[in-house]
Amino acid sequence: MRISAIVNRAAQMNGAGLASNFQDRQQNWGQFASRVSRLGAGLRGLGVGVGERVAMLALNSDRYLEYFFAVPWAGGVFVPINTRLAPPEVEHWLNDSGATILLVDDNFTAMLPKLQGRLDSVKTMVYVGDGTAPAGMLSYEGLIEGAGEMTPLDSGGDEMAGLFYTGGTTGRSKGVMLSHRNLLLNSLQIAGETGFTASSHYLHAAPMFHLANGAAMFAIISMAGASTIIPGFEPVATLKAIQDNKIDLALMVPTMINMAVNHPDVANYDLSSIRHVLFGASPMPEAVLKTALQVIPNAQFHHVYGQTEAGPVLTALPPNRMVEEGPLAGKIKSAGVAIPGVEIKIVDEDDNEVLRGTVGEICGQGENVMLGYWNLPELTAETLRNGWLHTGDGGRMDEDGFVYVVDRVKDMIISGGENVYSAEVENAIYQHDAVVECAVIGIPHEKWGEQVHAIVRLANGKMLDEAAVIAHCHEWIANYKCPRSVSFETAPLPLSGAGKILKTELRQPYWEGHEKQVN
């Protein structure tokens, strides 16, 4: 399995068909393959060798799509950067990955001075924009124009193709190493389950740096289907793109779906072309799903569950089980069953499989599971122990093999589909000299699913208010990770016998009346 092969196949079988549509630029598969090949050659000319990391910091675009295929074409490894990160976090991702080239669009060139002199490995910066490249940067289009086509250098299989960073329970992001086989197999596993065909027209509304969109991206290109791309999710832009381009397939996190189907102008847009909507990353509130089914009655909704380490999908709930009445009802609250090629089991703390209906940790096994964590062999061994991916998610399995996610073993908050690790937020809060103790938890939020909430104890004689704590966090971490609310305690926070803060006890008042501590 080689990533370059799916581009060559698409050009071979559908050369004149639409490959990408972005703003006023469209290209067919023949043109797309040529540009990817020449961009790969341009990157080789900049010194990209086999296994070299190439990072990109940009909003969605057709050039981002080309990047994902040109980098492996040159034998390299792509490192997509979360666009919501603060400069210190971008610095960590680049330095930890050892990226030698950074591609940046107009939206993020203003960040570059803040990274000046702080990047250990980046030697070349490439401007991914339409204007003249800023001083000290090379032109993306210039790289393509100045290069000829080349034979792809990716060997595929277990060769690393991408390094996707995800939050860490130690407070630092960790790089997930995914191979060609991981990514392409998972795209084929989900394609057949969720409606991808050669005639599909997929909308890239979710961020392209995120592997959720990545799975769909590889699936649509594996099928030689069409892609329309918008810079980022915005309800009206998304509704208009669906209408104007007759989009029939999209992936959105529940928060996006909620904002789109409940938009006051949604009735003004023709959404009849939509046939399949994939959602995941956080649970779908039942009220939102009911509204979505009414607003987009022609669509089948597919709930997929997984994580970056799984490439990313482990289970899927088929649309025919997303019903509340009839013989197939009763599974709507589940995350579905293992997709083809994946095994799932629920284990206790000693890794023994538990009885059906018993809550334990969800574990998965399959060729889509990651190679490991970048430069973290001990964590890799722990996460992949006994040959199974330990997800850190608590769940149960019923007698029919349907998996229900009921809580999280890892201390993670999912807000609007984004993973927020409490230790990372706590580390930022602890940078303030007035803070003596803090704990960060997820509390219910009607719109975002969960809201980041900080509980803080100040040093004697120190004064801080909620706004000051939140403002302080903005200096250290991305906006979406920052607390949205803060409460203050004067007594020490409750501790377990091992000296750990009892977050279960802290969460309890906020989650009373909720069936599970995942909203």
Secondary structure by P-SEA (a helix, b strand, c coil): ccaaaaaaaaaaccccccccccccccccaaaaaaaaaaaaaaaaaacccccbbbbbbccccaaaaaaacccccccbbbbbccccccaaaaaaaaaaacccbbbbcccccccccccccccccccbbbbccccccccccccaaaaaaacccccccccccccccbbbbbbbcccbbbbbbbcaaaaaaaaaaacccccccccbbbbcccccccaaaaaaaaaaaaacbbbbbcccccaaaaaaaaaaaccccccccaaaaaaaaacccccccccccccbbbbccccccaaaaaaaaaacccbbbbbbbbccccccccbbbccccccccccccccccccccccccbbbbbbcccccccccccccbbbbbcccccccccccaaaaaaaacccccccccccccccccccccccccccccccccbbbbaaaaaaaaacccccccbbbbbcccccccbbbbbbbbbcccccccaaaaaaaaaacccccccccbbbbbcccccccccccccccccccccccccccccc
